[in-house]
Amino acid sequence: MLIRRHRRPYLVNEHGQRRPALLLRIVSIGVLAVIIWYLGGKMFPFFMSAVGRNASVLLSLKEGANVQFSLQGQGWQAAVPNVKLYPQDGVMTKKGGDAMLTFFDGSLVRLDEGSEVLLEQSEQVSGGTSETTFTLKSGRVWISSPDAATYSGAIKRTIRTTNAEVDLPTDTQAAISESSVSVLSADGLGVGVTLTFEGGDDRVIFIGEGQTFSLTDQSMTAIGNGGDPYDFRDPLTSQTVRDPFIISSFTKTQDIAAAAGTGASDAVVNAGNGDADLTLTSPADNLKTQKKTVTVAGRISERVALLLVNGEEVAPAQDHTFSVSVSLGNGPTSLIKVEAQNAQGLPIQRIERTIQVEEAVIAVEPVRIKSPVGSGDTLTTNQAEIDISGEAPAGTDGVMVNDYRLQLFKPGSRTWSYLASTSLGNLREGSNAFSIYALDADGNKSPARTITIVLTSGTGAAAVTGDAVTTPPLRQNAPLTPGVLSVHEPAPGTSAETGLNEVILAGKTSGDTASISINGYTLSLYEAGKTTWNYIASTALTTMKRGNNVYRIVARNSGGEILDVLEYTLTYKP
C-alpha cells in the first residue's frame, strides 16, 4: 500500500526576500534626511530672518570695485552693490577694494584693501540681547558703532581675530587688525579685548579712547609668559590718526551716520546751527560780494582742538569765538571750507560756504597831468630830459606810468612826478607815449591819462599840439632880473640848519615867472604868474640828506629864459 504524503504551498527563501526590501527603506529614509538637512542648512538663515531673529547685513560698494563675496561657504564671486548677507557668508577685498557692511543696529564696518571677514552672527532679539559677530581672517577693518540712544535694545558686538576677541561698546570708532587694536573713541571703559591662549588661560584688557594695543606674536608671547597686557598699551601716535585708511573711514562712516540720522556723537555735518561743535556766523552761504576778501567768523565748542579755514590753522579767542579775513579767488565763485578737529586730529564737523564774487565797478579817479603838457597833448622837443608831473586824487595809494609804479610816491600824497630821460632809457628819439594811472588800495587802476613826447635831434623851439600852450626849450642865459628870487623859510637868506627830517622851503619871485625848478626838478604845483613858491626837502623823498644840502633855484619866464638863480644851503643835523 502506497503511503500518501501531504504537501502545503510555501514561499521559496521567505527570509531572504524580506531583508532587501527593509534595507531599501532604510537607505531611502537616510537619503531623505540628508536632503532635508542640506536644504535646511541652506534655508535656515532665510527662515530665521523671516521669523525675526537672523538680521541681514547690507554689503555696499562702488560699482566695479575689486570686492568678492561667498554665500554659505561656497566659492568666491564678484560682489554687486546692496547685497544682503547672513551668517556663514564672507566678504573679501582685493587690491584697491573698498567695501562697507551695515548691521541692523546701525554699526558700520569698512574693509581695507586685502581684507577678509566671515559673518558668524547677526541676531536681532526682541526683549533679550541681540548679537553681531564676525571673524577677521586677514587685513584690517574700521568699526563705527552708534551711540547708546540710537539702538534701544541690549546688544553685544564682537570681532574675532586669530588670538583675540574684541567686544565693542556703543559710540566706538576703532581700527582693528590681527596685530593691533586702535581706539579713537568708545563709551565706558573702552573696547574690551579678551586674549586667548592654549590651555584656556584667557586675559582681558580694556583699550580706552586715544589708545592702541599691540597684538603681535611678540606681545602675545610675553603676555602668555606672565607679562602684564597693559604694558603693551600705548597712546595713539599722530602717524596712526593720520593713516589715510583711518581718516577716510572715519569721514565716510560719520557722513553715513549723519545722513541716516543715527545721531552719532561725532557726526560730521554740513550745517552750522544749534549746539554744534562748530558754528559759523559769517559769511552767509551764497553771499554775493564785489570785495576781494570776506570775513569768516563763528564759534567752536570745548571739544575742538584745531580749527582750519581753507586748510590754514586759525587761533580762536578765549571765549571760543574766531574771526579771520579770507582772500577770495579770481573766479566767479569761491568755496570756503571750515573744519573742526578733535584732540586726535580727526574732523568732527565741517562747514562749507560758497561765495559769489561779482565783478566790481571800478571808480578810481584819474590823475591830472600839469607838466610839461596837459592830458591828450603832444610835446615835440629836443630836450634829453623831461619832467612829467601832476596831481593825484585824494586817497590815491599809488601812481603808475606805463608799467612802472612810482617808488617815491607816498600813499595819500597829492602830487607826483616822473622823469623821462634818454640816459634812463625811457625817452627815445621819435614818439614816446606816457600813460599815467592812479591806483587804489586794492590795486585797481583809474582811467589812463596820456601825453606824447616826440623827441627830435634838431634844434629850435618845442612845439605842442592840442590845447596846451607852446613850451619852448629851456635857455641857459644870464639872469635877466637878478635878485627877484628869495627864500624866507625855513630862514631868510641863503642858508639854514635843521634837525627835522622834512622841511618846507618857501620863497618869492617876480610876476613874470612862468616856472621854477630846484636842482633840475620843475615844481609841478607852481602856477605861472604867482609870486610865491614852495618845495619839500625830505629825507623820505631823498631830497635831503645828512649834512649840507645845496638847492639851486631857477626862475624862468614864458620864453624859457632864466630870470634869476639862487642857491640855498640847508644843513641837516638829526
DRENLO-862758 format. One record per residue (C-alpha): x, y, z. Coordinates in steps of 0.2 Angstrom, whole numbers, plus 5000, padded with zeros to 4 digits. Layout:
// DRENLO-862758
XYZ;...
// end
This chain:
// DRENLO-862758
500050005000;500750164995;500850295008;500250475003;501250625008;500350795011;501150945004;500751135008;501251284997;502651395004;503751544999;505351494992;506851585003;505551685013;506851775024;508051815010;506651905001;506152025015;507952085020;508252185004;506652275005;506952335023;508752395018;508052495004;506852585015;508252625027;509352695014;507852805007;507552875024;509352915026;509453005009;507953105013;508653155029;510253215021;509253315008;508153395022;509753435032;510553515017;509053615012;508853655030;510553725031;510353825016;508653895020;508853915039;509654085038;508154145027;506954065038;507654135054;507654305046;505854285041;505354255060;506354405065;508054335073;509354325060;509554505053;510354545036;512054635034;512054755019;513554755008;513854915000;515254964987;515555064972;515154984955;516654894948;517554884965;518854744967;517754654980;517154474981;515854384992;515454204997;513754135002;513653995014;515553945012;515353924993;516553994980;517054174979;516154284966;516154464961;515154564973;513754684967;513154834977;511754814991;511854634993;511154565009;512254445019;511854325033;512954215045;514254105036;514354225022;516054305018;516754465010;518554495003;519354644996;520754634984;522054774980;521154944979;519554864985;518354964996;516854885005;515654935019;514554825030;513054895038;512254805053;510454815059;510954925074;511755055063;513554995066;514655015051;516254915046;517354965032;518654845025;520354895020;521054835004;521754655005;520554605020;519354465023;517954445035;516754295039;514954345046;514554225061;513154305070;511854445066;510454405078;509154535082;508154485098;506654575105;506654585123;508454505125;510254535120;510554545101;512254495095;513354535080;514954435077;516154415063;517954345061;519354455054;520354325044;521554445037;521954635034;521054765045;519354845047;518655015053;517154995065;515955135069;514555095082;513155215086;512955305102;511855225116;510255325111;510255265094;509955075097;508755055112;508954865114;510454775123;511754715110;513454635110;514654675096;516154555094;517554545082;518654395082;520454385077;521754245077;522154265095;520954395102;519054435104;518654615104;517054675112;516454845106;515354965116;514255105110;515055255101;516555155096;517755225082;519155105081;520355025068;520654835071;521854715063;522654545068;524154645076;523354795084;521854875091;521755065089;520355165098;519955345094;518355345104;517255225115;516055235129;516355175146;517955085150;518355075131;518554925120;518654755129;519954635122;520054455128;521754375124;521554185121;522954065125;523153875124;522553795140;521153925142;522054055152;521254205145;521754385149;520654535147;521154715144;520154875141;520854995127;520155175131;520055325120;521655385111;522555215115;523255075104;523654895109;524854785101;524354605096;525954555088;526754375091;528054455102;526754545113;525654385114;527154285119;527654405133;525954415140;525754225139;527354205149;526554315163;526854495157;525654625161;524554665145;524354845150;526254865146;525854845128;524554985128;525155155121;524455325116;523955345098;525355425088;525055565075;525555445062;524155325067;522755455066;523455525050;523355355042;522455385025;521355225028;520855285046;520555465040;519455415025;518555285035;518155405049;517455535037;516455405027;515655325042;515255485050;514455555034;513455395033;512855405051;512355595049;511455565033;510555415041;510055515056;510855395068;511455535080;513255485080;514055595093;515455645082;514355665066;515255775053;513855885046;513756025034;512756145045;513156275057;511656295069;511156235086;512356175100;513656115087;515556095089;515756225075;514556375071;514856505058;514056675060;514856745044;514856735029;513156685024;513056545011;513056604993;513456784998;513756904984;515157024985;516257134975;517657134988;519257034986;519156975004;517756905016;517756885035;517456715042;516856715060;516056595072;516156495087;516856325092;516556205107;517756155120;517955985111;518856075096;520756065097;521156135080;520256245068;520656255050;519956385037;520456335019;521756225027;522556365037;522556355056;521556485065;521856535083;520156565092;519956695106;519756645124;517956645123;518056515109;517556645095;518556665080;518656795066;519856795051;519956885034;520056765019;520556815002;519356764988;519956694971;519856774954;518456664948;516556704949;516456584964;517556544979;517256404991;517756425010;518056265020;518056275039;518456115048;518556075067;519655935073;519755845090;521255805100;521655655089;521755765074;520155695066;518755805059;517255815070;516255955060;516456035043;515556185036;515756255018;515156415011;515056464993;515456654989;514856734973;516156854968;515356994957;516457104946;516757264955;516357434946;518057524947;517857704952;519657764954;519857944949;521157984936;522758094939;522958264932;524458304921;525158484923;526858474916;527558484903;525958474894;524158434898;523258264896;523058214877;524358344871;525958314862;527658394865;528958404852;530658444859;532558414858;532758414877;533658254883;532658264900;530858304903;529958304920;528158244919;527158294934;525458324940;524158304954;523458144962;521658124968;521358114986;521557934993;522757884979;523857734985;525057734970;525457804953;525957714938;526757774922;526557644909;527057484918;528157574931;527557614948;528257774956;529357724970;529457894978;527557924978;526957904996;525057844998;523957995001;525158114993;524358244981;525758274969;526858154958;528258174946;529158064934;530758094924;530858044906;532658044901;533757974887;535057924900;533757824909;533157734893;531357794895;531457934882;532057894864;532157984848;530457984840;528657974848;528557924866;526857894874;526657904893;525057844901;524857884919;523657794931;523057814949;522957664960;521857624975;522257514989;521657354981;522757394965;521357444954;521857574941;521057734936;520657784918;522357824910;522858004906;524158014892;525358134884;526558104870;528358174869;529158174852;531058194854;531958264839;533858284836;533658464829;533658624837;532358764840;530858794850;529758644856;528058634848;526558574857;524958504848;523258514857;522558644868;524158674879;525258824877;526858814867;528358774878;530058824871;531658744875;532558804891;533858934888;535558944898;535659134898;536259254911;534959304923;533859444916;533159504933;534359454946;533859474964;531959434961;532159264969;532259254988;531959125002;531059165018;530858995025;531558905035;532659055037;532859215027;534459225017;535459095008;535758965022;534858875037;535158725049;533858605054;533658445064;531958395056;531858265043;530658365032;530758555029;529758675018;530758785008;529758945003;530059104995;529659244982;529859284964;529359404951;527659404942;528559374926;529059194932;528259054922;529158914930;530358874944;531558724945;532558664960;534058554956;533358514939;531558474946;530158584939;528958624953;527358544947;526158644959;526858814954;525758914943;526459044931;526259224937;526259184955;527459274966;527659144979;528358964978;528758814990;529758654990;529858505001;531558455007;531358275014;532458135019;530958015015;530858084997;532858084996;532858274993;533858305009;535258205017;536358215032;537558365031;537558515019;536158515005;536358644991;534758684982;534958784966;533358884962;533058944945;531659054939;531159064920;529959164910;528759104897;530159104884;531158984894;532459124899;533259124916;532559274926;533559234942;534659104950;534859074969;535758944979;535158904996;536158785008;535158685021;536258595034;535358435041;535958385058;534758255066;
// end
